[in-house]
Amino acid sequence: MPQEFATIQLPGWLSTAKDTITSTRQWSKLVKEIHVRVARDLTQRALKFSDLNPSEQQALVEQVHSDLLREGDDSVSNLEKAVNSVCDTEIAAEVRRIKPSEQDEDQDQGSDNEKGEQGVPAKKQEDEATSASKIVEVATSAVITLLEQLPPEHRALTRLMLGQPFPEAFRNRAWQLNLKHATAKKAYEVAIARRRVDTISTMDVQITQEAQSFLQSAIGGVNIYSRRRLMLMKSTLSYHHTLLMQKGEGTTTLPERMYWLMAPIVYVYTGGKTPSPELAPQEESEFLVTMIEAWECLVRDQGGVSSLKEGEEWGGKAAALDRGDFGGTVPGWAKTFREALREADKGLLSQVVRCARNMDSEAESHTANLDAEEEASYLAMIMGQTVSRCLVDTLSLDVCLYVWDQCIMATFAIIVPRVCAAVLVCLKESIDSCTDRESFIDVLATQGKVIGLARLQMILERFAMPAARSALGMKSTSMTVDSKFAEAEEGDSETLQNDEVLKQVLARMDMIATMTGGELPNSLTNVGAKPISLGRKVPKLQKPPAVEVDTAEKEKKSKEKKEKKEKKEKKKKEKEQEKQRVVDYEADVEEAMKAVYGRAYSLEEMASFGPMDRRKYEEKKSEMEAKLKELRGAREGEHSGLVGWAPPGGERARIDLKQSEGGGVDEGKGE
C-alpha cells in the first residue's frame, strides 16, 4: 500500500464496508488472480518482487489490474458487484442509525393521515425526502473525507461529478479542497507576521462601504448579508488591493467585478443558507487565511476568473464595433462561446449577433457576411460583463452555485463560456422577440434569474458538457440527466431529483430489508456476521416452488456454457503464447547486442549515448539487424511481425530497426 494511503482515517461505516469487502470470496479471487499474473510476469523477467522498489511494485500491480479490467475478467466484475452491494447495505444501515428517534416520530403521528402529492401521505413523503438527503450526506461526506487526506493530484477525482450540482453538505468542503494556493497562503502569513497594517488597503473604508452595500442588495434574488460575511469580504478584498498596488496594477477603486466574484465564496464558506456564527478571535483569524487562500487561488490560477477579466473591457466596445473597428485580439472564451452557441442553435446565434448590432431581421444578409471572429467580437461585447462576473449577476443563487461547482471542478475558462451559451438557449423564446441590445440585456437581467436548475442542467449535458469533458481529457460522462427534469416545473427541480434518482436507492434499501427479514447483513454471505437491526420486523419471503426446466433448453444452455469456456481457454492460451513470443524476442535482441557490441545495453545507457557511441551504433546497425534476423530465422521465422517491437516497460533494451527521421537510437519509448 502506498505511504499516502496508509494513514487515511475512514468514516465508521466505510471502514466496516472495507473490512467486509476484504473478507469476501470475490476479493480473495481477485487478489489470487493478480498474484498469479504478477508471479508469472516476474518469472519471465527473471526477477523477484523484492528486487523492485515500492514504486515499481505498485506500478506492476496496477498494470496487472489494468490488464484484468481491459480483458473484462470475471474476478474484477464480480468484486465490483460485491462492492456495490456492501456499500448499499452499509449506507442504508448508517442512514437508519442517524434517522430521528421513534419518540420524535410519535409526536408527528397526528399528521400521518394528511395526503401529499399523488395521494401519498405527507409524513411518508417527508420521511423519504429526509432519508434521501441523509443518503447524499453520508456518501458525499465519505468521498470528501477521503479526498481531503489524499495528495493534491487526487483532487481531480471530483470531476467525476461534472454536470451535477454539489449537495449542500459537500459543496463547502469540496470548494475548500480545490481552492488551494500554498504560495498565496504563505505570502499572507508572512505579511501578517511582518506588519499587519501592510495587509490593509488605503481604500479600506471605501471597500467596506461598497461590500456592505453589495451584500445588502439581493444577490441572485437572495439577501446574503451578515456582519461576519461583511468583515471577511472586506478584509480579503482589502488585502488583494494592496497586492494590486504593489504590482502597479491597482487604482483608487477596486473593480466592481471583484465584489460579484467574491460573493459566492463568502456565501458558501460561511455556511450557505444557514450562516455560521462568528468564531473566537484566533479561530476567525485562521479562517480569514482560508478565505484569502481561496480568493487568491481563484484569481491567480490558470483558467481561473482572471482568464475572463477582459469581458469587462469588451463590454464597453459597442461604439467601436458600431464603427466597424474590430481591432484587438478576440479573447479565447468568446470563440468558445460562439462555437458552443453555434453547436446548440445556429439561428439563435444569428439572432444574438443581430441584437448586438442593433439590426432587425431584415438585415440578416448583412449578419451572414460576418466571419467567425467578427461574430465572436459582437458576442464578447454584448455578454462581456456577464462573463467577467462569471454569471453571478445573471442567475439565481442556487443555479449560480451549480455553475460554480462545475467551474471549480474544471476551470472557469472552460465552463463559463459554455454555460453562457446554455443560458441563451434557455431564454431563446424571449431573445427571438428582441430587436436591439437594450432589449436583449433586459431579457438577460430579468429572466436569467428564473432559469431553473434542472432545465439548465439538461441543456448543458446535451450541448456543452461533452465538449467540456473533451477539453479536460475525460472519457467518461457524469451521471445522466433524466429527461423528465426538462418537462417539470422549474421550481420543483430539487424535489424531482430526490424522486427520480434518490428514491431508487430508498427502494433498494427496502428491498434489502425485506429479503433479510428486517435485518441488514454485514456481508454478502452473512457468515458469522451479527446483523444490524432496522428496528422493525418484516416477514421473510417464502421460498418459491421449484420450476421444471425444459430438457432441450437445459442442454442448449449447457452447450453454450461449454463453448464459452472453450473459447475463453483458447483466448487465454493465445495470450500466453503471445507473451512467450515477446520473451523470445527480447532474448534475441539481447543475444544480438552481445554478439555485435560485446554487451547488452540498458535503456538508460542507450538514452545517454554520446556522439562516439551513436556513431558506433550506426556503423554496426546493419550487423545488428542481420544478426537479429539470423536469430529470428533460427526460430523458423515465427512472428516476424514482432521485430522492432517490445512491450512498454520491458526490463531489457529494445531497438527500433526502422530508420527514424533523426537516426540514432530508439530511447525505449513503448507504443
N, C-alpha and C positions, 0 to 999 in steps of 0.2 A: 504493500500500500504506500503511495507517495506520502512524503512527510507532511504536506499541507493538509492531507485528509485525515491524518492520524488523530488529531486533537479536536475534531469537529464535535460540538455538542448538539445532539439531536433532540427535538421535542419528544416527550414521553411516548406518544402514540407511534411516532415514526421509528423510534428506537425499538419498540415492540415489533413493529412491522418488519424491520430489518432482521431482527433475531428470528422471526417466524419464517421469513423468506429463505434465510441461510440454512434453515433446518429442513427444508422441503427436498423431496427427491428430485424435483426439477433443477434446483440449484446444484445438487450433487452431480447430476448428469452433465450439466454444462461445464462444471469445474473439471470433471473427469475428461471430457472431450477436449477441453483446452490443454489439459496436462498431457494427453496423448500426442496432440499435434505439436506442442512445444518440444516435447522429448524427441519426436521424430525429426523436427527441424534441426535441433541441436546435434543429433546423431549424424545427419547429413553434412553438417559443417564441422564435425569432429570437435565440438565444444561442449563444455559443461555449463549449466546455468550459473554456477558460482563464478565462472570466468567473466561474466558480464557485470558491468556496474549497474547500480539501481535504475538509472535512466534507460539503459539498454534492455534490462529485464522488463521494465514497464512497456517499452516500445514493442518488444517481441510479443508479449501477451496481448497488447492492444491490436497488433497486426493479425494475430490468430483470431481474435474475437471479431475483427472486421471481416475476415475471410468467411467466418461462420454466418455473419449477417448477410453478406453478399450472396452466399450459396443458399440462403433460406433454410439453414439447418434446423431440424425439429427441436434440438436442445435449446435454441435461442427463442423460438416462438412459444414453446411450452413454458419457459421461465417468464416470458412477458405476460402470458395469461395468468400465471401464478401471482406475479407482482400486482397486476390489476385487481385480482380478486382479494388478495390480502390487504391492499391499501383501501379498497372499498369497505372492507369489513372493519378495519381499524378506525377509519374516518367516521363510519357510522357509529361505532362504539364511543368515540370521543365526542361526537355531536350529542348523543343521547346522555352522556355523562354531564355535559355542561348545560343541558336544557333546564328551563325553570322548574322549580320543585313542584311536587304534586299539590302542596298546600297553596301555592300561588294559582295553580290551575283550578283548584276547588273554588277559589274566590270568584272566578270568572264563569262558573257553571251557568249562571243566570243568562248569559249571552249565547250559550251553545245553540239555542234553537233559532237564533237570528240567521236569516238566509243572505248569502252574498251572491256573487256572480254565478249564473247558471244553476241556481238553486242549491249551491254548496254552502253548508253552514259557515258563517263568518268566522267562528272560532277555529274551524279546520283550516280555512284559508290562511288565517293569521299564523297558525302553527306551522303550516307548510312554508310560508314565507320566512318565518324565524329559522326553521331547520335549514332552508336553502341558504340563507345568509350565514349561518353557522358553518355549513359545509365549505363555503367560499373562504370564510375567515380561517378555519382550521388548515385547509390546504395551502392557501396563499401564505399564511404565516410560516408554515414549514418551509416553503420554497424560499422565501426571503431570508429566513434564518440560515439556511444552507448557503445562499449566495453571499451573505454578509461575512461568512467565515472562509470563503474560498478566495484564492488570489484574484487580483483585478481582471485578469484575462478571461475569467469565467462570467463576468457581468453581462456579456453579450447574450447569455442564455435567456435573459428577459425578452429578447427579440422573438422568442417562440410565441409570445403573446401579442405580436404585432397584428394590429387590426382590432384588438379587443380593448375595452376600457379596463383600467385597473380597478379592482374592488377598493372600497374606501379604506379598509384595514391594510391594504397592500400598498396604496399609492405613496403615502408619506415615506415609508421605508425604502420603496423602490426608487423614488427620486433621490433620496439621500445616498443610496447605494451607487447611483450612476453619476450624480453631480459631485465628483471628487476632483480636487486640484491641489495636490500636495504643495506645489511651489507657491501658489497664491496664499494658501493657508499659512505656510511658514513665513512668508513675507509680512503678512498682517501681524502675526505673533511677535516677530522681531520689531516691527514698527511700534507696537503697543509697549513692548518692554523698554524700548529706547526712549520714546517720548510720545505719550498718548495724544497730546494736543495735535501732533502731526497727522493723526488719522482723522481729524475733524476738518471739514472744508470751511473756508472763509465764508461760504454761502450757506452755512448750516441752518441758519434761521429761515432763509428763503426756502430751502429744501424741505424743512419741517412743515412749513405752511402749505407748500404745494402737495406734499404727501398726505397731509390731513385732509385737504380739500378733495384730493383724488380718492382716498379711501371712503370718504363720506358720501361721495357720489356713487350711484349704482354701477357696479362692475358686472357686466353680463346680466343686469337686472337684479343684482343682489348687493345689499349694503354689507361690506365686509369689515367695516371699521371696528377697531378696538384699540385701546391705549397701547397695549403691548405690540400689536402689529404696526402701529404708527412709529414707535421707538425703534423697532427692528428695521423697518423700511428706511427711515431717515438716516439711521446710523450706517447702514450698508451703502446707501447711495452717497452719503457724505464722504465716506472713505473712498468710494470709487471716483468721486470728483477730484479728490486730492491726487489720485493716480493719474487721471487725465491731465491735470495741470502740470504734474511732474514731467509728463511726456510731451508737453506743449500742444496737446490736443483739446484741452478744455477751454471753456468760455465762461462768461459771468453767469450763464444759466445752464442748467442741465437739460438735455433734450427731453421733450415730453415722452418720447417712446420709452425712455428708461422707466418711468413710473408705470406705464402699461405692462412692460415686461416683468417688473418686479412683483406685480400684484399676484399672479398665480403662485409664485414661490412662497411669498409671505403667508398666503392663504393656506396652502397645503401644509407647510412646515409648522404652522401654529394650530393644527387640529381640524382644519376644514370647516364643516358646518357647525361643529361644536368647538369654539375657540378654547384652547388650553389656557389655564391660568398662568399668571406671571410667576417665574421661578425665583428662587433666592438669588441675591446679587451675584454670587460667584457662579452659580449654575447658569444664570442668564447671560453672563459674560462668555461662558463657554459655548452657549447656544448661539450667540452672535457670531462666534468664529465659524460655526457650521453654516450659518446663513451667508456669511461673506464668501466662504469657500464655494458654496453652491452658485452664488451670483457670479463670481469671477470665472468659474468653470463655464457658466452659460455664455458669458460674453467673450471669453478667450479661446475656447476650444474650436478647432477647425470644424466647420459645419454647424456651429452654434448660431446664436441670434445675430452676431456681428456680420455673418455672411449675408444677411438680409438688410443691413442698415442703409444700403443705397436706395431702398424703397422710398425713404423719406425725401431724398433728393429728387428721384424720378416723379414723385407725386406733385412736384412743383414745375414740371416741364411742359405743362399743357400749352402755354403760349408759344414755346419754341417749336413744338411739334405742329401746331397750327400753321406756323410759317414754313413748314417743310424742313425744319432743321433737325436732322436725325444724328447730329454729332454726338460723339461719345460711344463707348462700348456698351452694348446691351448686356445687362447682367445675366449670368447663367441661370438664375432662378426664373427670370422672365421667359427664357427659352423653354425651360422645363414646364412652366405654367402653360405656355402656348401649346406645347406638344400634348400635355395631359388633357387640355380642353378640346383640342382638335380630335383626339382619340375618342373622347366621350361624345362630342356633338359638334360637328363642323358648322352647322347652321347657327348654333349658339355662339361659337367663336366669331363668326361674321357679324352677328348682332351686337356683341360686346364691343368689337372694333368700331362699328358704326356709331355706337353711343359715345365711345371715346373721341371720335372725330366730329361729334355733333352733326351727324348726317342722317337723313331719313332713309327709308328703304329704297327710294327711287335712285339713290346714289350707290347702289350695290355694285354696279360695274366699276366704280372708282375704287371701292374697297377691294375688289378682286384683283386690282393691279398691284396691290402691295405685296412685297416679298415677305418671307418668314421673319426676318429681323425687324422690318418696319411694323409688322403686326405685333411682335413681341414688345417693341418700344411703346406702342399705344397701351398694351396691357400693363406694362410696367408703370405707366403714368397713371392709369385710372385705378389700379389696385396697389400702387406702391405703398401708400400709407398703411393699408391693412396688412400687407406683407411684412413691413418693417416692425409692426406691432404684434406679429405672429397671431393675428385674428382675435386677440383679446378684446379689441374694440368692436368686434362684429358678432361674435357668437354668444349664446347664453353661457353661464358659468360652467354648468355640468358638461356641455358639449366642448367648450374650450379646454377643460381639463382632460377630456378624452383625446383631443388633438395633441395636447402637450405630452400626454402619455406616449403617443406614437413618436413624437419628436425626440423625447428623452431616450427612448429605446433605440431609435435610429439616429437621425440628425435633423435639425431644423431645415437645412438646405434641401434635403431630400423630401421631407414630408410637407412643409408649409405650401410650396407651390402647387402640389397635387391636391391638397385639401382645398385651396382656393378654387381650383377647377371644379371640385366636387360640390362646393358651396354654390357656385353659379349654376350647376346642373340642378340642384335642389330648388333654386329660385327661377328656373327657366321660364315658367309661365308669366311671372311678373316682369322679368327682364325683356321678354318679347314685346311688351307694351311700352317699353322705354323709348324715348326719342332723342335723348341727349345725355350729356354727362351728369347733369344735375339730377335728373330723374333716376338714372342708374345708381348713383351714390345714395340717393334717398331710399331706394329699394333695399340696398345692401345694409344701410344703417338701421332701418325699421324692421325688416323682415328676416334679417340674418339671425336675430335672437329667438325666432320662433322655429328654427330648423330643429327637428328632433334628432336625438342621438341615433336611434335605430335607422332612420332614413339616411343620415349622413354616412353611417357605418356601412350600409348596404351599397351606396354609390361608390364609396372608397374601395370596398372589396371588389367591386365589379370593374372599375375603370382605373384605379390608381395603385392599389396595393401590389398587384403583380409586378408592375414596373419598379415600385419601391423595393420590393424584395430582391428583384434582379439587381438593382443598383447596390444593394447591400451584400450581394453574393449569396443570398439564401435560396435554397432549392425547394424547401418545404413551405407549405402555406399554413397560415394560422387556422384557428377554428372557423368553420364556415358560418356564414350569417344566414339564419333561417329566412326564407323569402316571406314568411308570414309577418316579419317585422315591418316590411315595407307597406303592407296592407293595413296595418293597425294605426290607431290614432297616435299622434306624436307624443302626447303626454303620458302614454302607457308603456313606454319602451322598457323601463326598469321592471315593471310587473311582467311584461311579456318575456323578458329574459329569464326571470325566475320560473314562469310557467312552462316555457318551451325547452329550456336547457336544464336547469337545476332540478326540475320536477322529475326528470328521468332518473336522476341519482336518488331522489327520495323513493321512487318506485322500486329501485333496486335494493334499497335498504329494507323496505317492507318485504320484498321477496326473500331476502336472506333470512329475515326474522321468521317468516312463515315456514320456510323449508327446514329451519333448525328448531322448530317448536318453541319460538320465543327466545332462543339463545343465539348469540353471535359467536361463532367459533374463532379461536385464536390462530388457527392454521387451516390449510386446505384439508388435511387428513384428520385434524382434531384428535390425533392420537396422544394421549397423556396430557392433554391441554385442559385447563379449567375454563369453562365457558363464561362469558360475560353476560350477566342477566340484563334483560331490557326492562325489567320492572313489570312485565306483563306476560301472560301465557297465551300462546296461540296453538290451537290444536294441530298436531302433527298430521301431515298429509298421509293418506293411506297409500300403500304400495299398489300400483295398478296391476291388474292381472296380466299374466304372460300372453304375448301375442304370437300366434303361429306365423312362422316365416315361410314364404313360398320357396320350395327346394330349388327351383330353377334360378330364382333371383339370388338365393344364397350362393349357389355355385358360380353365378356370374360375378358377384362381388368378390368371392374368394379368388377367382381367376384374375380379376383386375388388381387385387391386392398383391398377388404373386408377381404379376407383370411389373407393377410399380416397384416392388422390392428388387427384382432383377435389374430393372433399368437404373435404379439407384446404385446397386452394387457395381454395375458396369461403368457408370459415371465416376464412381469412387476409384475404380481400378485404373481408368484412363488418367485421372488426376495424379495418381501415384506414379504411373509410368511417365507422365509429363515431368513431374518433379525429378525423377531419376535421370531423365534425359538432360535436364538442366544441370544436375550434379555432374554428369559425364562431360558436358560441355565445359564447365568451369575447370574440371580436372584437365581436359585437353588444352585449354588456354594456359594453365599453369605449367604444364609439361612443355608446351611450345615455347613459352617465355624462357624457361630454364635452358632449353636446347639452343636458343638463338642468343639470348643475352647473358646466360650463365646463372640467372636467378629469376625468381618471380617477384615483380614489383607490386607493392600495395597501392591502393587508390591514392593515399596521401602522398606517396613518393612520386607517383606519376603526375599528380597535380602540381608538384613543386619542381618539375624538371626545369633545368636551366637551358640556355642555348645549346651547349655541347650535348647534353642528354637528349634534347629534342632532335639534333642533327643525327645522333647515333640511332635514335629510334627510326627516323625517316630512312636512313641508309639501309637498315635491316628490316624494314617493314615488309618488303616483298618476301624476304626469307621467312619472316614470322607467318605471313599469310600462307606460304607454301607448306610450311611445317604443320600448321593447324589443319590445312586441307588434307595433308597426308594422314594425320591422326584421325580426322573425321572419316576419311576413306577406309581406314582400318576398321572402323565400326560399320562398314558396309554402307556408308553413305546415309545412315539413318538421320532423319530430321535435319537435313541440311539447312532448312529454313531458320534454324536457331542460331546460325553463325552470325556473330556480331551482336548477339542479344544475351542479356542475362537479367535475372530478376532484380528489382530495386532492393538495395540494402544488402547485396551479396558481400560476403566477407573478403573474397579474393578480388584481384584486379580484373576489370573487364575491358576489352579492347574493341572499338568500333573499326571494322576493317574497311568501311567505306570512307573515301577521302572527303573530309569536311571542307568547308569554304576556306578556313584559315589553316588547314593542315594540322599536323601535330597530334597530340594525344587526347583521346576522349577522357574527360576528367571524371568519369564514373557516374554520370547522371543517368538515372534509370528512366524507364518510359514514363 
